[in-house]
Amino acid sequence: MVGPAARDWLTLVAGVVVAMLAVGVARWVLVRRLARRWPTAAAEIRPTTRPAVATAVLVAVRLTLHRDMLPSWLAGAMSRLVTLALIGAVTWLIVEVVNAFTDIYLNRLARRTMGRHLRRTRTQVTLLRRTAGALVIVIGVGAMLFTFPAMRALGTGVLASAGIIGVVAGIAAQSTLGNLFAGLQIAFSDALRIGDQVVVQGEYGTVEEVTLTNVVVRAWDQRRLIMPVSYFTQTPFENWTKDSNELLGTVYLRVDWSVPVSDLRTATRTWLETNANWDGREWSLLVTDVLENGLVEVRAMVSAADADAIWTLRCELREFLIGYLRDHHNAALPRVRFAPFDGAALPELRGVQRE
C-alpha cells in the first residue's frame, strides 16, 4: 500500500511529467501548423520552449504541492519560492512569445517586400517589442514584490504618494524619458530606420540598431557610433536613403583650357556603359567653372543604385578620367603658365633697383 505522503509526491512527479509532455505536444502541433505558411517558424519559436516548460512545470508544482508534504519551517518558504519562480517564468514566456511572433512577422514581410517599407516596419516593430518587453518585466518584478505582505502593506502608502513620487521620478529620469519618447517619435515619423545610410557629425555609416535610448551607427571603417536617440530629433543629420536608395555622385577635375570636352564626354559615356555600378539613370559631363592660371573645372555627374555603388563608381570614374587624359590628351593636363616680364606694362616699377 502506498501512504498518503508517497501518493502526494507521486502526484507531483506525474503532474510535472504531464506538464512537460503537454508543452512538447503543443509545440509540435503549433510548429506543424505554422510551418505550412512560415517555413522558418520552428527556428523562431524555439526560444519559447524553455520558458514554456518552466512555466508548465511550476504550474504543476504549484497545484500539487501541499504544505503537509514539507516540514512546517520549510513549507512557507517553498511556497513563496515557487510563486516567485512562476511569476518569473510567466514573464520570461511572455517576452519570448512576443519576440518569436514579431520575428515571424518580420521574416514573412522580408520575403514579400524590400527597401523603405521593410526598414520602417523593422524599426517600428523592434522599438515596440522592446517597449513591451520592458513593460512586462517591470510588471513581473512588481508582482514578485507584492507577494510579500510587507510590500502589500506599503502599497497603500505608495499609491497615496504616487503624485509626489511621479514628479520626483520624472525630474530624475528626464533624460531617459526624453530618449524613450524620442525613439518612439523616430520610429513612427519615418525619419530614421534600421539599414538607413546616414551622415552623423561628419561620419558616414549605416544604422545598425535602434533601441529605446540609443542609435548604433556602423561607420564605413567598422567603428560603431553610439548616439542618444534624442540627438536625431534635435540635431540635423543627413539620411541618404530616406525616400530611396538611389543616389547621384559627382567627380571634379581641374584641367587645361585645351581639354577636348566633346571627346572626353564621348569616352565617359562609353566607359559608363561597361561599368556594373552605373544604374543607367543619369549622367553628364559639363564645364562648370573657369579658373585662374589657364584651368577649367569639369564636373562629371553619375547615378547609382545605392551609397556603396556610388562611392565605388566615383572612384573608378576619377581613375578613368585621369588615365584617359594622360594617355590620349596629355596637353590637357593641368599646368602652371608663366609670361615673360614686360617692364613697359608696369611703368611704376621702372627705376626700381633689385637689392
Long-range contacts (C-beta under 8 A, 24 or more apart in sequence): 5-68, 5-69, 8-64, 8-66, 8-68, 8-69, 9-69, 11-64, 12-60, 12-61, 12-64, 12-65, 12-69, 15-60, 15-61, 15-63, 15-64, 16-57, 16-60, 16-61, 18-60, 19-53, 19-56, 19-57, 19-59, 19-60, 20-53, 20-56, 20-57, 22-56, 23-49, 23-52, 23-53, 23-56, 26-52, 27-52, 34-104, 37-108, 38-104, 38-107, 38-108, 40-104, 40-107, 41-104, 44-100, 44-103, 44-104, 44-107, 45-100, 45-104, 47-96, 47-99, 47-100, 48-93, 48-96, 48-97, 48-100, 51-89, 51-92, 51-93, 51-96, 52-93, 54-85, 54-89, 54-92, 54-93, 55-86, 55-89, 55-90, 55-92, 55-93, 58-82, 58-85, 58-86, 58-89, 59-86, 62-86, 80-147, 83-147, 84-144, 84-147, 87-140, 87-143, 87-144, 87-147, 88-140, 88-144, 90-140, 91-136, 91-137, 91-139, 91-140, 94-136, 95-133, 95-136, 95-137, 98-129, 98-132, 98-133, 98-136, 99-129, 99-133, 102-129, 115-244, 115-245, 116-193, 116-241, 116-243, 116-244, 119-193, 119-194, 119-195, 119-196, 119-241, 120-190, 120-193, 122-193, 122-194, 122-195, 123-186, 123-187, 123-192, 123-193, 123-194, 123-210, 124-187, 124-188, 126-194, 126-210, 127-183, 127-184, 127-187, 127-210, 127-211, 127-212, 128-187, 130-211, 130-212, 131-180, 131-184, 131-212, 134-212, 175-230, 176-213, 178-230, 179-212, 179-213, 179-214, 179-228, 179-229, 179-230, 180-212, 180-213, 180-229, 182-228, 182-229, 182-230, 182-232, 182-233, 183-210, 183-211, 183-212, 183-213, 183-229, 185-233, 186-210, 186-215, 186-229, 186-232, 186-233, 191-232, 191-233, 191-239, 191-242, 192-232, 192-239, 195-241, 196-239, 196-240, 196-241, 196-242, 197-239, 197-240, 197-241, 197-245, 197-306, 197-307, 198-237, 198-238, 198-239, 198-240, 199-237, 199-238, 199-240, 200-225, 200-227, 200-231, 200-237, 200-238, 201-225, 204-307, 240-307, 241-306, 241-307, 245-305, 245-306, 245-307, 246-279, 246-281, 246-303, 246-304, 246-305, 246-306, 247-303, 247-304, 247-306, 247-307, 247-310, 248-282, 248-301, 248-302, 248-303, 248-310, 249-301, 249-302, 249-303, 249-304, 249-310, 249-311, 249-313, 249-314, 250-299, 250-300, 250-301, 250-302, 250-314, 251-299, 251-300, 251-302, 251-314, 251-317, 251-318, 251-321, 252-288, 252-297, 252-298, 252-299, 252-300, 253-297, 253-298, 253-300, 253-318, 253-321, 253-322, 253-325, 254-291, 254-295, 254-296, 254-297, 254-298, 254-334, 255-295, 255-296, 255-298, 255-325, 255-332, 255-333, 255-334, 256-294, 256-295, 256-296, 256-331, 256-332, 256-333, 256-334, 256-335, 257-294, 257-295, 257-296, 258-329, 258-331, 258-332, 259-296, 259-298, 259-325, 259-329, 259-332, 260-329, 260-332, 261-285, 261-287, 261-298, 263-328, 263-329, 264-298, 264-321, 264-324, 264-325, 264-329, 267-324, 267-328, 268-300, 268-317, 268-320, 268-321, 271-317, 271-320, 272-302, 272-317, 275-313, 275-316, 275-317, 277-304, 277-309, 277-310, 277-312, 277-313, 277-316, 278-302, 278-303, 278-304, 278-313, 279-303, 279-304, 279-305, 279-309, 293-336, 293-337, 294-335, 294-337, 295-334
